[in-house]
Amino acid sequence: MEVVLPTFAPTGPPEATLSASETRGEVLPREREVLAVIVTWIAVGLAIDTRRHRTDRSLDTFFTSAHGVLYAGWIAAAVFLLYVVRARQAKGAKRWAAVPRGFEAAVVGAALFGLGGVGDMIWHTEFGIERDLKILFSPTHLFLMSAMVMISFGVVRSTWLSTGASTMKNLWPAVLSSGVIVSVWLVFFQYVSAFDRGIFTTVVPDLLGLSEIIRVQSIAGVVIMTVVFFAPLLLLARRWVLPIGTATLAFSVPAASNFIFTDFKAVRLSAAVLAGGVIVDLVWIVLARLRSTQPRLTFWLFGATGPFTFWCAYLAISMPGNKMQWPAELWTGTLIWSGLIGTGITVLLLPPSDTPASWLDHGSS
């Protein structure tokens, strides 16, 4: 029996009734490309600043070269977004209509980053410079993190709304910006990161159950890192047939960030992030034949096998010269859990095909 999905009437004025000054413009491909490069600059600045906080025990001032790199990236983003808005205003666009479709989050994020920077300076003046875990929970740092994600998401969102083909030429700004979002989250979840130390090979004395506690923390880290790395990638895969190299490009940013903020010491594990991206791309290629006949099944399989093979690559790269410190049940089960988590993400992103349309399906822009 054929299911007839309900339709919904528009809730606002039709596009045809809007004046030229009220019609939202599109983001130009070159504008997405420029902003993608700028947010990558910001991600590098964040990694450098994180390294400074982790390694410089004498740090006692807000005004550092690392902050200079970070905030210079924000200034570049703010100036560029102002230029984009002013260009629309020069053509007659008024108020919010001057912000092209998809860049709303980026504009708001740039403004919030400025406020967060002022707040961070005040916070450091009043409470000093954070050390260790406090770096990742400072309210002003979390405020800045949210603003960075918003600016980067503007590139992804504007690409999502475009009608460009599923080619790397068209999608690389969104892919690169997704990698920036992952790198920002990686910095702020580094206390459970598997890329700071080899979780399966670290020797921990079995004193008062300490080894069990460390393993539980590491398993939680794999769960969190799976969501961090694969939620953005699977979101892209829901919208486009990903061009070859998507995961490699997206994971190259957190790989470089991890290498920087671990003081250039986590060479093997940073390389594991990049190698994992290559493996995930190979999985996508293997699924190519099935993709044309069973797209939904392909999406689910990609969600299951992508994270699983990513962590298998991590295991393969971290093991040489080391000894497995985990029981077989724990390390194999952890790998399987990563696949289950990836599958769960696909279920959330892609509801069953017989699901009736809802109010969210109308006006998807």
N, C-alpha and C positions, 0 to 999 in steps of 0.2 A: 504493500500500500504506500502510495507516494505521500510524503509529508509535505504539507504546504506551510511554509514559514510566514508568519504575519509580517505585514509591512507597517511602517510608522510614518506618520505625517511629520514634516519639518516643524520644529518648535520655534524657529526664529524667522526673520525676514528672508525671503528667497534671494539668492545671489544677484539675480537680475535687478532687484530693486535698490541695491546698494550703489551709492555714488562712487566715482573713481577715487575720491579721497578716503572712502571707508572700506574699500576692497583690499583684503590682505594680499600682499605680493608673495612670490615664491623666492626661496633662497637660490641664488645662482651657484652652479657647480664650483666656480672659482672661490666663492665666499666660503663654502664648506671646506674646501681644500686649505685655505689660509687658516681658518679657525682650528682645523685638525692639527696643523703644524704648531700653532700657538699652544693648544692644550697639551701637546706632547712636551713642549718647552716647560710648561707648568709642572708636568709630572716629573721631569728631570730635576727641576728646582726642588720639588718636594722630597725626592730621594736624596739629594745632596744635603738638604736641611735635616732630614731624618738621620743621616750618617753623622752629621755634626753633633746632634743631640746625643747620639749613642756613644760617640767616641771621645768627645771633648769634655772632660770632667771639669775643666776650668771655665766653661762657658757661663758668662754672667751678664750678657747684654742682648737686647733684641736686635741691635744693628750689626748684622754679620753679613759676610759675603754670600753665604748660603741663602739668607733671607733676600739678599739683593737679587739673586737669580730667580727665586720664586716670585717675588713681587714685581719684578720687571716683566715676567711672563703675564702676570695679571694685568699690568698696565697696558701691555700690547693687546691683550684680549679686549679690555675695556675701550681702548682707543679704536680698535678695529670695529667692534660692535657699534660704537657711536657713529663711525663713518658709514656703516651699513644703514643705520636708521636715518641719518641725515640725508643720505642719497635718496631714500624714499620720500622724505619730507620735501626735498627739493622738487620732486615730481608731483607734489600735491597731496601726499598721504598725511593724515592727521592723527595725532595721539597714538593709541596702541596699534592702529592700522599701519604705522610706519615700521613696525617690527615684522619682518617676513615670517611666513608660516613655518614653524619648527624651531625658530630661534628664540621663542619666548623664554624658555628655561635658561638659555645662555645669557640673555640680557638680565634677567632677574638674578641669576647666579653671579654675574660679574658685579652687580651692585652689592649683593650680600657679601661677596669676598672682600670688597672694600671696607664694609662695616666690620667684618670679622677681623681684618688686619688691624684696624684701629683698636678693636676690643682686645686683640691679642697683645698689642703693645701695652695697653693699660694693665692687662692681667699680669704680664711679666714684670711690670713696674711694681705692682702691689704684692705679688706672690713669688716673684723670682722666676728663674729658668727651670723648667721641669727636667727631671731625670727619669730614666728607666720607664717603668710602666705608666707613670703619670703623664708622660708625653702623649700617650694614645687616648687618654681620657680627659684631657683638659677641655673644658667646655668650648673655649674659643677655637681650639684645634678641630673639634668635631664640627663646629660651625663652618670653618674653612673647608673641611673635607666635603661637607654637603654642597657648598658653593662650587667646588671644583668639579664634583660629579654633575651638577646642573649645567655648568658651562660645556662640559664634554658631551652631555646628553643632547644638547642643542644640535650638534652635528649629526648624531644618530637619528634624532627625531625628524630633522629637515630632510635627511636622505630617505627615511621611511615614507614621507609624504610625496616624494618625487616619483616620476614615472620612468626614471632611467632604467636601463637594462641591468641584468645581474652579471655585470662584468667587474673585474678588479678596477678598471679605469674609473668606473662610476662609484664603486662601493668603498674604495680604500679609505676615504676620510672617515666613514662610519666605522669601518673595521678598526682603524688606528685609534679612533676616539673610544671605542669599546675597550680596547687594550689599555687606554689611559684610565678608564673607570676601574678596570680590574687592578691596575697598579696602585691606584689610590686606596682601594679597599685592602690590598695586600699590605700596604704600609700600616694601616690601622688595625689589621688583624695579625700583625707579625708575632704577637705573643702566643699564637697557636699555629704559626706557619710551619709547614714541613720543609721549607726551603732555606731555613736558617741553620739547620742541622739535619743529618740523616736520621729520621725517626726510627727506622727499622734496625739501624746499626749502632745506635748510641748505647754505650754500656752504662747502666745505672745500678748502683749497689742496691740489693734487695734488703733495705733497712727500713723497718717500720712500715712496710708496704709501699715504699717510695717508688719502686719500679712499676707497680700496678697503677699508681697515680699518674706517673709520667706517660704510661701507655694510654690511659684513658684520655689524658689531655691531647696526646698525639692523634688518637682516633677522632676526637672532636675536631682537631685541626684539619684532618682529611675531609671530614664532612663539610666544614665551613669553607675550605678552599675549593671543594668541588662546586659548591653553589656560587662562590665568587667568580671562578673561572668560566663556568659553563652556563650560568643563567644569561649573561650577555650574548654568548656565542649562539646558544639555542634560540634566543630571541631573534637574532639575525637570520638563523636558518628557518625560522617560522615565516619570515617575510620574503626571503630570496633563496634561489638556488645558489648556494655559496660558490664563488669562483675558487679555483685551486689556489691554495696558499693563504686562505682566510685565517685559519687558526694559527698558522705560523706567524703571520703579521700581527694578529691580535695579541698573541702570547709573547712576542718579542719585546713589547713595552714593559710588562711586569718582570720579564727575565732581566732586562737591563736595569730596571729599578731595584730589583732584589740584589743584583751584583753591586750596585752603588751603595745602598744603605746598609749592607752587611760588611762595609769597609773593604770591598773587593776580595773577600775571603771565601765566600760561598760560590766558588767557580763552578764546581761540579753540579751543585744543585740549581744554580741559575741556568746552567746549560740544560739541565733536565727539564726546566720549564719550556725552553725553546724546542727541545727534542720532542717533548710531549705534544707541542703544537704541530710539528711535522707528522707525528704518528696519527693524530686526530684528522689531519688533512688526508692521509692515506686511507683512513676508515671511510671518509666521505667519498673518496674516489671508488672504493670497493663497492659502495652502496649505489653507485651511479646507475647501473642497469635496472635495479629495483625501483629507483626514484621515479621513472617515467610511468610505471604501471601501478605502483603502490606508494604514493607520496606520504600518506599518513603513517603507514607501517615503517617506511624509511626514516621518518622523523623520530619515531619512537625508538627504533633500533640505533639511530645515531646518538640519541640521548642516553641509551644504555651502554653502548660500546665505546663511545667517545671518552667519558670519564674513566672507564675501566682500563682502556689501553693507555690513557695518559698516565695513570698511576703505575701501570706495569712498566712504562718507560722510565718513570721516576725510580722504581725499584731496580731496574736493570742498570741504570747509571750510578746509583748510590751504592750498589753492592760490591763491585770489584775492589779487592784489597781489604774488604771488611767482612764481618761475620754477622749473619742474621741473629738478632737478639730476641726476636719474638717467637712464641709458639706458632706452629703452622696454622692452627685454628684462627689465631688473631690476625695474622697478616693476610691470609687468603680471604677471611671474612671481611676485612677492611676494604680490600679491593672490590669484592662483590658489592659491599654497601655503596661504594662510589657509583657503580652502575645503577643500583636501585634509586639512588638520589637523582641521578641524571634522568632516569625514566620518569620519576615523579615530577621533575621540572617540565618535561614535555607534556605530561598530562595536564598540568596547570596552564601551560601556554596554548595547548591545542585541545579544546574540549571535545567530547564525543560528537560524531557527525550528525547524530539525530537530535542534538540539543536545539530546542526552539530558539528563534531569534529573541533578543532582549533589547531593552532600550539602549544598551551599550553598542549594539550593532549599527545603530543609525548615526550618521554624522561622525564617521571614524576619524575625521581630520582633527 
